[in-house]
Amino acid sequence: MKIQYLGHASLLIETNGKYLVVDPFITGNPLASGKIDADKIPADYILVTHAHQDHILDVERIASNNPGAKLISNFEIVNYFGQRGIAGHPMNHGGSWHFDFGRLTYVNAIHTSSFPDGSYGGQPGGFVLESAGKTVYIAGDTALTEDMKIIPLMAKPDIAILPIGDNFTMGYESAAVAADYLKIDKVIGYHFDTFELIKIEHAKAIETFKKAGKELILPEIGDVFEL
């Protein structure tokens, strides 16, 4: 399994011969300019955690460039994009499904969710991906929640991808606690530095994790991690 960081909360995961794009926000992210070309991103599936613009901006663009790509999200988001001609697979909290790339579970996230036009985007969530003998927890935008303690009881993550930018989500202090809840030692941080309100002190964030006996990876846009 390969995980590429596309900036903000966007990921490209290659596993079992399939490409999964998570929360595509490329063209609206100035930090990704010149580093990621949204029109060259391959996609068999597009996973969306919630309906905010900084998580769905390039869904239609990527889908149009990848005919046959299927959207996976909650019912409301799948229905919204279904009306725009994008096929989807709806899920809801606690539900799992076996896809051709592996098993996916839609889990709880504490946040809000509405489309840019103000319409209801359903309840936000995260994903637990089990594929190619590995398990990855993609938290989406969320506060720290004790619901995270349930995740390793279902499938212990090899790594977690957690928001750390604070203000709109949990910050890195809370993410270090989340790592304890998840029973893991390594976290890839995301949802940081894109905007002024979520800029973080990198050295302080890394030291916070180190003091907790954990490792925090702060990826550069385009970085690839192999599990």
N, C-alpha and C positions, 0 to 999 in steps of 0.2 A: 504494500500500500504506500502510495506517495501522496503527500499533502503539500500543496503550494499555497503560500499566503499571497493573496491578490490585493491586500490592503483593506483597512477598516475591519469589517467583519466578513469579508469575502474570501472564499476558499475554493480551490480546485483539487478534488480528490480523484486519484486514479487507482482503481481497485478491481480485481477480477475482470480486467479488460474493459471496464466501463469508466466513463468520466462523470463525476458528480460536481456540479457547481453549487456552492452554498451562498445565499444572500448576496447576489451580484450587485455591487455598487462600485463601478469602475469609472465611467465617464463623468460622474459628478465628484470624483475624488481627485483634487489637484495633486495629491502626493503620488498618485498612480500614473500621472501623465508622463508619457515617454518610457514607462516601465512595463505597462500591461496594455495590450491592444484588445479591447472588448470584442472586436470582430473576428479575432483569431482564437477565441476560447472554445475548445471542444466541449460538447455537453450531450450526454445521454439522458441525464436527469438534472433537474434544477430543484434544490431543496431550499425552502423559504421558512424562516423561523417566525416571522411576523410581518405586518404590512407596512411598516414605516418606510419612507422613501429611501433612506440610506441602507435599505436591505432588499429593495425590489426594483430599483431604478432601471437596471439593465436586463430584467427578466425577458421582456418582449424582444429586445434586440438579440439576446443570445438565443432565444427560441427560434427567431426567424432565420438565424444563421445555422441552426442545427435542426432541420426538419425532423420530426419524430421525437424530439426531446420531450420528456414527460416531467411535469411539475409535481412535486410532493410537498404538501403543506396541510394546514387545517382545512376544514370544509369551506369556510368562507373565502379563503385566499384561492383555493382551487376553483371555486365557483366563479370568482371575480375574473380570473385569467381564462377560465373556460369560455366565458362570454366574449373573449377576445381571440378565440380560436386556438388556445393552447390546451392540449390534453393534460389531464392530471389525475393523481391518485390522492384522494382525501384521507386524512388521518385525524385522530384526536388523542387527548392525553391518556397515556398508559397503553395505547394500542401499538401493536407490532405487526409487521408484514415482512414476508420473505420475498425479496426482489431478486432479480438475476445477479445482482452484485453482492447480495448478502441480506442480513436482517437489520431492519431499521425500526426503532421505537421512538415515538413522539412523547417527550416528557415535559414536565411542568417548567415554566419560567414565570417569574414575577416581574411584570412590565406592563406596558399598554400596547395597543395595536389598532391603528386606523390607517386607511389609505390617504394619499395626499389630498384627495378630494373631500376628506372628512368622513367617508363611509366606513362602516364597521369592518374591522379586519379579523374578527374572531379573537380567541384567546392566544397569547403568544406561547411559544414552546421552544424546546431544544430537541436535539436528536442524539440517540445512542446508536452508533453504527458498529455492527459486528460483521466483519468481512476479512477474508484472507487470513484467518487465524488471529486477527487483532480486533480490539475494541476501542473506539474513540468516542468520547463525550464532547459534543458540540453544544455549548450552553445557550447560545443565542444571547439576547439582551436580558439580563436578569439581575435581581438582587440576590444576596446570599439567602439561601433557604434550606431548612432542614430536610426538605424533600430530596436533596442531593444525597442524603445518607442511604436512600433506597437504591440508588443506581448500582453501587458495587454488590448489592444483594442479588441483582438481576444478572449483571455481567460486569465484572471488575474492569474498569478502563485501563488500557495500557498508557494512555495519555489523555489529558483534558484540554480543551480549547476554551478559555474563559475570558469574559470581558473584564478589563482592568482599569478602564479610563475614568471611573467614578462619575459623579453628577447624574448621569442618565442610567447608569448600571452600577453594580458593585465596583469598588476600587480594588487596588492590589492587596490591601490589608485583608479585606473580606475574601478575596480570591485565595489567599494563603490558608484561610480557615476552610474554604471550600475544598481545597486539596486534602485536608484532613478528613473531611466528611466523605470524600470520594476514595480515600485510602490509596492515594497516589503520591509520588514524589516529584513528578515532572509536569509542568503546565506550560502550554503555549498561550501567551497573552494576545488578545486582540481587542478591537474596539477602543483604541487609544491613539492620541496624537492627531487624529484627522482634523478635528476642529479645536478651537481655543479652549472650549469648556471641558475637553477630555484629554488635554495634554498632561503628561505625567513626568516625574523625575525618574529617569531610567535607573540610575545608580541606587536610589532609595528603594525603588520597587524590587530590584534584584536582591538588595541587602535584606529587605523585609522577608523575602522567601528564604534566603540563606539562614537567617536567624531561626526560622521555623523548621529548618532541616529539609527544605524543598528547593527545587530548581525552577526558576522562571525564565523562559525563553522569550525574548522580545524580538520577533522576526522583522527583517527588512522586507519590503515589498518585492515579491518574486522569489523569496527563499523557498526551498523545497526540503521537506523532511520525509525520510523513508522509515517506515516501521516494518 
